Amino acid sequence: MDLPWQMPVALSGILFVLGLGGLLARRNLIFVLMCIEIMLNAAGLMFVAGGARWGQPDGQIMLVLLLNLAAAEIAVGLVLVLRIRGQLRTLDIDDATMLRD
Amino acid sequence: MDHWLSLVPALPLFSAALLGVAGGRMSERMAGAIGSISIGLAAIISCGILAQFLAAPPAQHLLAVSWWHWIDIDGFRASFGLYLDPLSLLMMVVVTVIGFLIHVFSSEYMAEEAGYSRYFAYLNLFVAAMLLLILADNMLVLFVGWEGVGVCSYLLVGFWYQDPANGVAARKSFIVTRIADTAMIIGLVIMALQLGTLHIQPALQQATTIWHVGGAMPSLVCALLLIGGLGKSAQLPFQAWLPDAMAGPTPVSALIHAATMVTAGVYLIVRTHVLFELAPVVMLSTACIGAATLLLASLAAIVQSDIKRVLAYSTISQIGYMFLAVGIGAWSAAMFHFLTHAVFKALLFLSAGAIASRLHHEQNMFRMGGLRREIPLAFWCFLIGSMSLAALPVISAGFFSKDMILGAVWQVPHAGQLLWLAGIICAIITSTYIFRAVFLVFFGPLKTEISGHYGLRMTVPLVLLAAGALGAGWLETPDYLGGATHLSAFLASAVGGVVAGSPGWAIIAAGMLAPLLGLAVAFALFKAGFWQRQSEVQPSVLRRFMAGGFGFDGLYNVTFVKPFFVLSAVLRDDPVDRLFDSLARVARQLHRSLRHTQTGQLRRYAGWIAAGSLATLAVMVFS
C-alpha cells in the first residue's frame, strides 16, 4: 500500500477544520467536547502519518499518549458537564459566563 | 588649671541638663538657685583663672585642653578641645560674670512666670553654648557653639510661645541667622580644603605661609566668615531680626541680644584676625558696613516708641562701632568696646526690665513719665547706662572705648576721615535718642500707677553693673588721662594690632563735645515738648519709614518671603509627581479597554485562539 503522504495530511487538516468549525458553531456543551475529540484525533492522525512517512515508531507512541490524554480530558469534561447541568439547568455554553468578572 | 577650665562650660551644661530633666518637679526657689549658682561657680572659676593668668601667665600666654578626638580620617583631623588665650579669657570672664548677674536678676524678675525652670534651663544652655563658642580651639567646635547660641536665642525669643507673634519673631531671628550661617559653613569648608585643618591656630599659621596679602582665596574665605558674623551680630543687611527678637523676656534681651551672643560676630573676626589681615578689601568693607549700620540703626532708634526697641537699635549701632573698629584693624579697641558695651547695655536692659516690672509690663515710653522720684533705683541705673551709651566724657565707661575707636579710625589713611565723620555724627544721634528716652520715661508728669517693689536679687545686679558702667573705662585711657593700657597690654599676645597715637586735640575735643551736643538737643526738644507731641500727631511717612527700620522688612518680604511662599504653594501639589501619575493613568486606561474583551463567552475565546494561531502560522510560513 503506497499512499502519497499528502492524503493523510489533507485528511487530518479537514478533520481539524471540521472540529474547529464545530467548536465555534455549536452551543451545546456535549457537542463542543466531541469537536475537541475530533481535533485531537486529527492531530493523532498527523502523528501516525508522519511516523509512516519517515519509518519511525515515534508517531505511534505519540498516538497512544494522545489517546490517554483524550480519555483523561473527556472524563474531566463530562464531570464538568454534569456540574454545569446541575448548576444552570442547561448545557448552552453561551449562558455559562459566570467567570467573566 | 586645665580641669578648672573644663569646668567653666561643663557646669552650665550640667545644670541645663538637670533643669531640663527634673526642672518640672522642682520648686521655683530650687530651680532658680541651681540655674544661678552654676553660672556663679563658673564665674568664680573664670575670675580665678584670670587672677592666675595675671599673676603667673602660663607659657606663651595660652592654655589648651583637648577633650577627645572628634574626627580622625585620612587627611583631616579635628579634636574637641578648649583654647584659652587672653582674648577668649576676656570674653569668658565677661560672659560668666554678666551672665551670673543676669541670672540672679532673672530669678526675681521671672518669679511666678509659667515655665520658670524651663527659662533657667534655656539660659544655662545658652551660657554653655556661648562658652563653647568662645573657648573653641577649632572652627568646628566654634560652630557647634555658634549654632547652640542660635538655638537658645530661638527658644528664648519664643519663650512665651502661646502668643503666635512671639513664635514669628523667634523663627525670623533663627532663619535670618541661619541664612548667614550657610555662608559661614561654606567658608569653613573652603578653609578645611585649602588649609587642611580647622584648628584655629595651625590654620591661621598655614594661611600666612600659603596665601599672600590681597589674594583671592583669603578674600573669599574672609568674606564668607564676615557674612556669618554679620548675621549673628545683626549688621546690615541682616539687622532686621534683632528688633523683633525683643519679644523675649527682658533679661534674655540683656544677656543674649545685647551683651554676649550678638557680639559673637566681632569675636569671630578678632579670633581669625590673621586671616582678615590677608584680605584688606574685606576689612575695608567690614568698616564700611559697620559705619552704615551704626548710622541707620541710630536714626531708627530716635523714632521708636517702645523702650526695648530703642535699646535694640542702639545695640545694632554699638556693634556697628565694633565692626568699624575691627574693619580698621583696631582689635583691642573693638574688644574694649565689647567689654564696656556688655556692661552698660546689660545695665540698660535690666533697668528697662525693672521699670516695666513696676508698670504692669508697659514698654511704651509715651505712657511713662515722671518716674524719677517714684523708682529712683531704676532711674539712676538707667541714667548711668545712658551716660555710658552716649559716651559722656570721662565719667562714663562708654566714652573711653568709643574714644579709642574714633581716635583709631581718624588715623586710618584714605577712608579714615569719612568713617570718622559717620562715627561722630552717630555719637551725636546716640546721645540724642537715649536721652530722649530718659526724658520721656523719667521726667514730666506721672502717667501710670506704680506697683510692687525691688528685692535684693534685682537691686544688687543693677548696682554692680552701674558701678561697672561708670568705672570699667579706666582699664584703658587716652594719654591725657593717664594713658593706662591694661587691656591692650593684656590682649597683646593674642591680637597684637595697631597702637594708634594721639589723633590730635581737635579730634579729641570733637569726641567729647558730640555727646554733650546730643544731650543738649534732646533736652531742648524735650523742653519744647517736641518728643511728647510725637505720640499725639499722626506719624509722617518718613517717621514710619525710619521706625520700621528703613523698610528692610518690606523689602525682604517682597524679594524673599513672598516668592518663597509662592514657590512652596506651587510645589505643594508636587508637579514632578504628575509625570508618574500619568504613567498610572495610561495603565488604567489600557486596562479599561482590554477589559471589554473578557466576556466569558467560551466560543469567542476559542475563535480568538484559532485566529491567533492562524496568524502566527501565517507569519511563520510566509516570512
Interface residues (C-beta under 8 A of the other chain):
Chain A: L20 L23 L24 R27 V32 I93 D94 A96 T97 M98 L99 R100 D101
Chain B: Q598 T599 G600 Q601 L602 R603 A606 G607 A610
